[in-house]
Amino acid sequence: MRFKESSRFHLILFCSLFILLSACGATSNESTSNDGTKKNETASDSTEVEKDIDEEENDVDTDVDEKKDTEAKEAVYKVTPEWFVTPTNDANEKVVLLTIDDAPDKHAVEMAKTLKGLDAPAIFFVNGHFLQDEEGRKQLQEINELGFPIGNHTMTHTDLTTISEEEQKEEISEVNRLVEEIIGEKPKFFRAPFGKNTDYSKKLAEEEGMLLMNWMYGYDWDKEYQEADALTDIMVDSPLLGEGAILLMHDRDWTNDALSDIVTGLQDKGYEMLDPLLIENVNE
């Protein structure tokens, strides 16, 4: 009887100890689990903070890049009544604008490639009669694909002051139609043959969204300068050369031969060739 009571006592004691130890273990495991959860939550919070910091840094970088792009786009120039280009902000004043007329005749694509290799932007003013065959259309496409803006120089290079308004409209609007058909957009600039506009041509250019563009000087039409060296010398050393001057050249043999030296000569004098797309178009 005593043995049974003693065994029962020990069994109860053993069970009590087992329950107590289990409870302590559960508490310990729960505590560990809770601590683990807290640690995971802390780690998660830390990751979120780091992520936020990275995103803020990326936002700062993006803002800087966007600011640079905006500043670059804000380098805007305007054309003056005296046919200069001048900055409307603190952009470089020592620029010249290159323009090539009567394209694409014989050398326009080669001239465009020469200018591209020299990082020298220019406007190519086209005559519509060069765009009526497949070869002319291909040349215009290539000039456009090289990144050069296209200007309207009328269909047949007729003096607009000698023809009717209806004829002027045909001379100007038909070029716009052809150019848009070939490259997908209308010319952004208009230059009248011989620089001779009429009130009607000015109005029509405005309605068509084109900026009028004449020039400060050009010499390759003069027999005295229809040779590469002579043309280079006068284009680079002309007394008319100055900040913002608009330079006139044509798709001609001697101009093609002189073009590279003309550009490098101007660059050696510290002039930058102005990107025409930075010119404010008040008619757009």
Sequence and secondary structure as in RCSB ss.txt:
>XXXX:A:sequence
MRFKESSRFHLILFCSLFILLSACGATSNESTSNDGTKKNETASDSTEVEKDIDEEENDVDTDVDEKKDTEAKEA
VYKVTPEWFVTPTNDANEKVVLLTIDDAPDKHAVEMAKTLKGLDAPAIFFVNGHFLQDEEGRKQLQEINELGFPI
GNHTMTHTDLTTISEEEQKEEISEVNRLVEEIIGEKPKFFRAPFGKNTDYSKKLAEEEGMLLMNWMYGYDWDKEY
QEADALTDIMVDSPLLGEGAILLMHDRDWTNDALSDIVTGLQDKGYEMLDPLLIENVNE
>XXXX:A:secstr
 HHHHHHHHHHHHHHHHHHHHHHHHHHHHHHHHHHHHHHHHHHHHHHHHHHHHHHHHHHHHHHHHHHHHHHHHT 
 EEE TTSBEEESSSS S EEEEEEEEESSSSHHHHHHHHHHTT   EEEE GGGGSSHHHHHHHHHHHHTT  E
EE  SS   GGGS HHHHHHHHHHHHHHHHHHHSS  SEE  GGG   HHHHHHHHHTT EE   SB  TTSGGG
 SHHHHHHHHHH TT  TTBEEEEES HHHHHHHHHHHHHHHHTT EE  GGGB  TT 
